[in-house]
């Protein structure tokens, strides 16, 4: 089969045979196979059949040489972006993030950061970004991810898919240093988020996750910048305000007046 792996992994029946074969190969044999096909992994991973044996090879990889061969095909952020926006390639990128140790994919991580905002607002990309956050422990890298999200917070929040990322990061970082900054951004932009069809759900989650002190801080902020009246006159905003008030055990009627006093 040497010299024909690329053709076989992309065939309707051959991809199953290759996946089974790879599972029975040892490390040396897998490296031989990777050396044959590594140059085209990023292209073939978008193929409806090729994606499966490539995912298998990534899952089975266990040494730096294997990691290096796999990652060498994803050495440009445009290549990673193209693969990530493809339904087949997206699974391969997720496998790379989940399986290859963070310390062995630092160059890949740097490239990934360049396209994080774009991926955050894509149906396939947002799933990859969530995985990237979940499997990133490097302090500097996490800080960069947080800054990218904060710098494009409203656009991501109001996006059909991006709002899921903000919801995920709120839960993932809630009790962390990153969570402090994310909460602050949510509070400062709450009046914008509450009136939007998609970011509305972020406000809903924020209230559910908040303790009494955090809810009071939110309410004080809305009153101080006079956005509470604006939200009360917005269909979705009014729902959120009532939810916030109810969670603080306030009377629905007359609360705004009483709070101002």
C-alpha positions as CSV (number, residue, x, y, z in Angstrom):
1,X,0.0,0.0,0.0
2,X,3.0,2.3,0.2
3,X,2.7,5.2,-2.1
4,X,-1.1,4.9,-2.4
5,X,-2.3,5.8,1.0
6,X,-3.5,9.2,0.0
7,X,-5.7,7.8,-2.7
8,X,-7.0,5.0,-0.5
9,X,-8.0,7.1,2.5
10,X,-10.2,9.2,0.3
11,X,-12.1,6.2,-1.3
12,X,-15.5,5.2,-0.1
13,X,-14.5,1.8,1.1
14,X,-10.7,2.3,1.5
15,X,-11.1,4.8,4.3
16,X,-12.5,2.1,6.6
17,X,-9.7,-0.3,5.7
18,X,-7.1,2.3,6.4
19,X,-8.7,3.3,9.8
20,X,-8.6,-0.4,10.8
21,X,-5.0,-0.8,9.5
22,X,-3.8,2.3,11.4
23,X,-5.2,0.9,14.6
24,X,-3.0,-2.2,14.2
25,X,0.1,-0.3,13.4
26,X,2.9,0.4,15.8
27,X,4.5,3.8,16.3
28,X,7.2,3.2,13.7
29,X,4.7,2.1,11.1
30,X,2.5,5.1,11.7
31,X,5.4,7.4,11.2
32,X,6.1,5.8,7.9
33,X,2.5,6.4,6.8
34,X,2.5,10.0,8.1
35,X,5.7,10.7,6.2
36,X,3.9,9.7,3.0
37,X,0.8,11.8,3.5
38,X,1.6,14.6,5.9
39,X,2.1,17.2,3.2
40,X,-1.6,16.9,2.2
41,X,-3.3,16.2,5.5
42,X,-4.8,19.7,5.7
43,X,-6.3,19.3,2.2
44,X,-7.4,15.7,2.6
45,X,-9.0,16.3,6.0
46,X,-11.9,18.1,4.3
47,X,-12.7,15.1,2.2
48,X,-15.8,13.2,3.3
49,X,-13.9,9.9,3.4
50,X,-10.4,11.1,4.1
51,X,-11.3,12.8,7.3
52,X,-12.0,9.6,9.2
53,X,-8.6,7.8,8.8
54,X,-6.8,11.1,9.4
55,X,-8.7,11.5,12.7
56,X,-7.7,8.0,13.6
57,X,-4.0,8.8,12.9
58,X,-4.2,11.8,15.2
59,X,-5.9,9.9,18.0
60,X,-3.2,7.2,17.8
61,X,-0.3,9.6,17.7
62,X,1.9,9.4,20.8
63,X,5.3,10.9,20.2
64,X,6.8,14.2,19.2
65,X,7.7,13.0,15.7
66,X,4.1,12.1,15.0
67,X,2.9,15.4,16.4
68,X,5.4,17.3,14.3
69,X,4.4,15.5,11.1
70,X,0.7,16.1,11.7
71,X,1.1,19.8,12.6
72,X,3.5,20.5,9.7
73,X,0.5,20.3,7.3
74,X,-1.2,23.1,9.3
75,X,1.6,25.6,9.3
76,X,-0.4,28.6,8.0
77,X,-3.4,30.3,9.6
78,X,-5.3,30.4,6.3
79,X,-4.9,26.6,6.0
80,X,-6.2,26.1,9.5
81,X,-9.1,28.5,8.8
82,X,-10.0,26.6,5.6
83,X,-10.0,23.3,7.4
84,X,-11.9,24.7,10.4
85,X,-14.8,26.1,8.3
86,X,-15.3,22.8,6.6
87,X,-17.6,20.2,8.4
88,X,-15.1,17.4,7.8
89,X,-12.0,19.4,8.5
90,X,-13.5,20.9,11.7
91,X,-13.4,17.4,13.3
92,X,-9.8,17.0,12.4
93,X,-8.8,20.4,13.9
94,X,-10.7,19.5,17.1
95,X,-8.8,16.1,17.3
96,X,-5.5,18.0,17.0
97,X,-6.4,20.4,19.8
98,X,-7.8,17.6,22.1
99,X,-5.1,14.9,21.5
100,X,-1.8,16.7,20.8
101,X,-0.4,18.1,24.1
102,X,-0.5,21.9,24.4
103,X,3.2,22.1,24.8
104,X,3.7,20.4,21.5
105,X,1.5,22.6,19.4
106,X,2.5,26.1,20.5
107,X,3.2,27.3,16.9
108,X,-0.2,26.0,15.9
109,X,-1.8,27.8,18.9
110,X,-0.3,31.1,17.8
111,X,-1.7,30.7,14.3
112,X,-5.0,29.7,15.7
113,X,-5.3,32.9,17.7
114,X,-5.2,34.9,14.4
115,X,-8.5,33.3,13.3
116,X,-10.2,32.9,16.7
117,X,-12.6,35.8,16.2
118,X,-13.6,34.6,12.8
119,X,-14.2,31.0,14.0
120,X,-16.2,32.3,17.0
121,X,-18.9,33.3,14.6
122,X,-19.1,30.2,12.5
123,X,-21.3,27.1,13.1
124,X,-18.3,24.7,12.9
125,X,-15.6,27.2,14.1
126,X,-17.3,28.0,17.4
127,X,-17.1,24.3,18.5
128,X,-13.4,24.3,17.7
129,X,-12.8,27.5,19.8
130,X,-14.6,26.0,22.7
131,X,-12.3,23.0,22.5
132,X,-9.3,25.3,22.2
133,X,-10.3,27.1,25.4
134,X,-11.0,23.9,27.3
135,X,-7.6,22.4,26.4
136,X,-5.5,25.6,26.9
137,X,-3.8,25.9,30.2
138,X,-0.8,28.1,29.3
139,X,-1.4,31.4,31.2
140,X,-0.1,33.6,28.4
141,X,-2.3,31.8,25.8
142,X,-5.4,32.0,28.0
143,X,-4.8,35.7,28.5
144,X,-4.6,36.3,24.7
145,X,-7.8,34.3,24.1
146,X,-9.6,36.4,26.7
147,X,-8.3,39.7,25.2
148,X,-9.5,38.6,21.7
149,X,-12.9,37.9,23.1
150,X,-13.2,41.1,25.1
151,X,-12.0,43.2,22.1
152,X,-14.8,41.8,20.0
153,X,-17.3,41.1,22.8
154,X,-20.5,42.7,21.4
155,X,-20.0,41.3,17.9
156,X,-19.4,37.8,19.1
157,X,-22.2,38.0,21.6
158,X,-24.8,39.2,19.1
159,X,-23.9,36.5,16.6
160,X,-26.0,33.5,15.9
161,X,-23.1,31.2,16.9
162,X,-20.9,33.5,18.8
163,X,-23.3,33.8,21.7
164,X,-22.8,30.2,22.5
165,X,-19.1,30.9,22.9
166,X,-19.7,33.7,25.4
167,X,-22.1,31.4,27.3
168,X,-19.5,28.7,27.4
169,X,-16.7,31.0,28.6
170,X,-18.9,32.5,31.3
171,X,-19.5,29.0,32.7
172,X,-15.9,27.8,32.1
173,X,-14.2,30.9,33.7
174,X,-16.9,32.0,36.2
175,X,-14.8,31.5,39.3
176,X,-11.4,32.4,37.8
177,X,-9.4,35.6,37.2
178,X,-10.6,35.5,33.5
179,X,-14.1,35.3,34.7
180,X,-13.8,38.6,36.6
181,X,-13.0,40.5,33.4
182,X,-15.7,38.7,31.5
183,X,-18.3,39.5,34.2
184,X,-17.2,43.1,34.1
185,X,-17.7,43.2,30.3
186,X,-21.1,41.6,30.6
187,X,-22.2,44.1,33.2
188,X,-20.9,47.1,31.2
189,X,-22.6,45.9,28.0
190,X,-25.6,44.4,29.6
191,X,-28.0,47.0,28.2
192,X,-26.8,46.2,24.7
193,X,-26.9,42.4,25.1
194,X,-30.3,42.2,26.7
195,X,-32.1,43.7,23.7
196,X,-30.6,41.4,21.1
197,X,-32.2,38.1,20.0
198,X,-28.9,36.1,20.4
199,X,-27.1,37.9,23.2
200,X,-30.3,37.8,25.3
201,X,-29.4,34.3,26.3
202,X,-26.0,35.5,27.7
203,X,-27.9,37.9,30.0
204,X,-30.2,35.1,31.0
205,X,-27.2,32.8,31.9
206,X,-25.4,35.7,33.7
207,X,-28.3,36.1,36.1
208,X,-28.6,32.4,36.7
209,X,-24.9,32.1,37.5
210,X,-24.7,35.2,39.6
211,X,-24.9,35.3,43.4
212,X,-26.9,38.0,45.2
213,X,-23.9,40.3,45.4
214,X,-23.2,40.1,41.7
215,X,-26.9,40.6,40.8
216,X,-27.0,43.7,43.0
217,X,-23.9,45.1,41.3
218,X,-25.6,44.5,38.0
219,X,-28.7,46.3,39.1
220,X,-26.8,49.2,40.5
221,X,-24.9,49.5,37.2
222,X,-28.1,49.5,35.2
223,X,-29.6,52.2,37.4
224,X,-26.4,54.3,37.5
225,X,-26.1,54.6,33.8
226,X,-29.9,55.0,33.3
227,X,-30.2,52.0,31.0
228,X,-32.7,50.2,33.1
229,X,-35.6,52.3,31.7
230,X,-34.4,51.6,28.2
231,X,-34.4,47.9,28.8
232,X,-37.8,48.1,30.5
233,X,-39.2,49.4,27.2
234,X,-37.7,46.7,25.1
235,X,-39.5,43.4,24.8
236,X,-36.5,41.2,25.5
237,X,-34.9,43.7,27.8
238,X,-38.1,43.8,29.9
239,X,-38.0,40.0,30.3
240,X,-34.4,40.2,31.6
241,X,-35.1,43.1,33.9
242,X,-38.1,41.2,35.4
243,X,-35.9,38.1,35.8
244,X,-33.2,40.1,37.5
245,X,-35.7,41.7,39.9
246,X,-37.4,38.5,40.7
247,X,-34.1,36.8,41.5
248,X,-33.4,39.6,43.9
249,X,-36.8,39.0,45.5
250,X,-38.1,42.5,44.5
251,X,-41.7,43.4,43.8
252,X,-42.3,43.6,40.0
253,X,-44.4,46.8,40.2
254,X,-42.8,50.0,41.3
255,X,-39.3,48.6,41.7
256,X,-37.6,51.0,39.4
257,X,-39.1,54.0,41.3
258,X,-38.1,52.4,44.7
259,X,-34.6,51.7,43.5
260,X,-34.1,55.2,42.4
261,X,-35.1,56.4,45.8
